[in-house]
Amino acid sequence: MRDITPESLESLPSRVAYTRDFMNFTEEDAEALHAAKPYLAPLVPSVVDSVYVKLFEYTITAQSFVPRQTGYSGDAPTSLKDLSLDHPQIKFRKDFLAGYIVKLVTMDYSNIKSWEYLDKVGRMHTGVEESGFKHRSKKPGLRVEYIHCALLLGFVEDIFVSAVMEHPEIDQSTKLAVVRAVNKILWLQNDLFARHYIKENEQTALTWATGRHIEPEMDFVQGRNQSGYHGKLGSSEGAGTSRLGANVPPELWLSIFPYLDDKDLRAVTRTCSDFRLLAQPLLFRVLDVSPFFLAYNSDRIIYRPRQYLQATLDRLNFYKSPRIAPAVKGLWVSPYARSGFPARHLADDLNPTLVISAIIDALPTFPNLRSLTWHCIDIHPSWWASIQRQPSLTKLWINSSSILPPSSTDEPLSANSLKVTHLDLDHYAWEGQTTNLVSVHEERLKGVDPLLLSMTVNSEYIRSVSVPRYDTALRLFSVLRKLGSDIRCTLSSLTLPYSSTISEDFVPSLIASPSLKELHLLAPQEDGDTHIELKDSLPPTSLPLLETYQGPYHLLPIFSNVRHSEPRPLRFVELWGLDEPSSMTVCDPYQLEVILEELSLCEVVLKSLEDLSVIVTHITMELAIVVSRFPNLKAIFLESQDSLIPSRRPLQVHTGTELLPESPVSMLYTLLQSHTFPSSLHRLNLITHFKNKPDVDPTAQCVNAAKFLEGLGKSNPHLETIDIRYGTYWTGVIDISWNRHAPDIELQNEDSQQTLNIKVEAAPSAVRLSETTPLRPTALSRSNSDSSISSQAAVEKFFSLPSRPKSTTAIHLQLGNMTFTEQRRAVVLPDRLLPLPPSEVDTSRLGWLAGGVSRVWYLVERIGKMIGEGVGIARN
């Protein structure tokens, strides 16, 4: 049985591997599709026409083709009556569909990029701005509801099947193979649509959290929960009281529950009445409202239905209830919905101002409101006055907004009284989180205006400002320069787009920020950006506290000031480059060596650098040597794209101390095996795209990794953690983690006195015990009972276990514990689907399964007693 977790399906390669194996989409199916090309290609024009004829039969599908399509410059239809197969805009759209159909019968399905293309097709129709297609870059999103996408795929399949089955020149066996392949690939495409559409909506979350569909707040306004329990928390009164909760003070649970995600919080609320009362308010920490939506293919906004106002008022009544209001920490007012886009109708006409005013009026009831997200909505002066009165507000995220001029009846704008410490400006929103991108929707908007900037940046409180948009960054520079004369300026972190460094105000703004400790220059997101030299030189005495730099490596000497007598003691450095045309973040290792060599010659930086992160085209030994010259490095993150070697270093002059793209991972082991890193290094993280040889089985790979890690750990005694990832999707992705100081629990068999060392952090599947008698935990220790066993013997011993986990293994080695995770494609063979004969069933595992529950509870009780003794918690 293969182990498939819900989390693994979030990764495209893992999802494709699972769905392909489940559908049994094999190389034979791909060959059948390719073989059908001569027969299906001539039918593409008629298939496309049939699709559009079907789409024009219904107003709900036809209306999507009336607005001007992205990239089309001709005359657009003015109404549904103008739609026809011969209209220039429809011909423009038909070309895209024809190209997609041709790709279905020509793509290389053994290449992950083909599946990435199919995934982008699904993602493109959800309305997101950044679908991944270059032709849609910087263009409004395209939204087509999932029902129409699914129906269209079924319609296309019916056309294909009919065309193949009725074709006179295809033999019967080929027809059957092609029909099966078409059916499979279109169902796989359907899944790559569904994964971007099917999200838990807002009402579902409310239902999960409250157990009721509408207005759950009534129970809590009356001071009771839905079970009717009125007893004292932690007491034995009433049914449903938790034995575990009775021994732990409620204050302690209130300190623990905020660290849980919403899924775990929902589970906790169903555990008992006490936990429900404590944990349920945490499910409503963010009040999110979308008064309208941004249109995807026109300049107008999409209004809400009038019923949304009443629904918002009902939600507000719940959030304002005495039990929920103190838990509200964030307010989200944005056209970008956090939980998906609901159905829309052209007749919707709700005035967004009514919704926003209701939200603003409710602000005083949320005493612990700390963050406010406000996107693409101009702010009325009275609204801003209410926002300024929020005493706990410390974080703002504002996109494309301005403060409207006050009318004659409005009170004049007061001075900036906000105590905001963290400010995000014009970040593209993705699933409720900031990204280092700019929304395509907002290109026609002006970003955050100067007045609003001046009203949010308070020199006495501001700590961090982040902005990825170029023109907003320029406005921010003017505000920062005005703060330069204020000795109270506390700005310590600044994130800017790389393009803003070309501004003549960039350097003066940095000079005006004497408390700056972190400077982050975001890598460009599109082609065309080249090396930018600063307009003005940065004075050596400026930025005296700078310790973190993220940006292009060619500017590192300037911000480290190594070319002057007063270098800046940088501690954390993350470097990217513009040296690889196919990637905007990759450094040429030869050029990077020169920069790091210059840094290592400066004694101040040489001793101060603690954390270094770089992404290079390929790994060279010279680069590793230069990196190791920094004696106080504690963490190294090195990612290799393993792309083509830059043309400035011809292939014929390679020195043999570099790893070429086709190198196996064993070459990396050989290159670094004898290398000695700085004695202060605690963590090493390596990511490569090296491929595995097909004839190397998991046991041999694990043995090689164990030998390398143990050898590296022996030659670098202070190294505590090593993380390595290598491989590609089709050859397998391997994640290896080695921890020298991972604590163990020694479990002792009461009858045989046999001891087994088990890694605490390991997943339950990594623990395999064959004994059936109860085990009791003894003192916490790092036992060296297996220290005499070599790395190879330990690995082979583990792989010999009949019940070992298939994908993840945790092995106790001499110097530490190694976790080896394998993500490999596997073909589902028919005999694997058959049940095992009774004679082949491993009955030795039944004892462990039968006694598992008692062992788990025994361990929980023992650990609970130890915790109780340590912190003075009463126990029975």
Secondary structure, 3 states (H helix, E strand, C coil): CCCCCCHHHHCHHHHHHHHHHHHCCCHHHHHHHHHCHHHHHHHHHHHHHHHHHHHCCCHHHHHHHCCCCCCCCCCCCCCHHHCCCCCHHHHHHHHHHHHHHHHHCCCCCCCHHHHHHHHHHHHHCECCCCCCCHHHCCCCCCECCHHHHHHHHHHHHHHHHHHHHCCCCCCHHHHHHHHHHHHHHHHHHHHHHHHHHCCCCHHHHHHHHHCCCCCCHHHHHCCCCCCCCCCCCCCCCCCCCCHHHHCCCHHHHHHHHHHCCHHHHHHHHCCCHHHHHHHHHHHHCEEEECCEEECCCCCCEEECCCHHHHHHHHHHHHHCCCCCHHHCCEEEECCCCCCCCCCCCCCCCCCHHHHHHHHHHHHHHCCCCCEEEEECCCECHHHHHHHHCCCCCCEEEEECCCECCCCCCCCCCCCCCCCCCEEEECCCEECCEECCCCCHHHHHCCCCCHHHHHHHCCCCCCCEEECCCHHHHHHHHHHHHHHCCCCCCCCCEEEEEHHHHHCCCHHHHHHCCCCCCEEEEECCCCCCCCCCCCCCCCCCCCCCCCCEEEEEHHHHHHHHCCCCCCCCCCCEEEEECCCECCECCCECHHHHHHHHHHHHCCHHHHHHCCEEEEEECCCEHHHHHHHCCCCCCCEEEEEECCCCCCCCCCHHHCCCCECCCCCEHHHHHHHHHCCCCCCCCCEEEEECCCECCCCCCHHHHHHHHHHHHHHHHHHCCCCCEEEEEEEECCCEEEEEEEECCCCEEEEEECCCCCEEEEECCCCHHHCCCCCCCCEEEEEECCCCCCCCCCHHHHHHHHHCCCCCCCCEEEEECCCCEEEEEEECCCCCCHHHHCCCCHHHCCHHHHHHHHHHHHHHHHHHHHHHHHHHHHHCCCCC
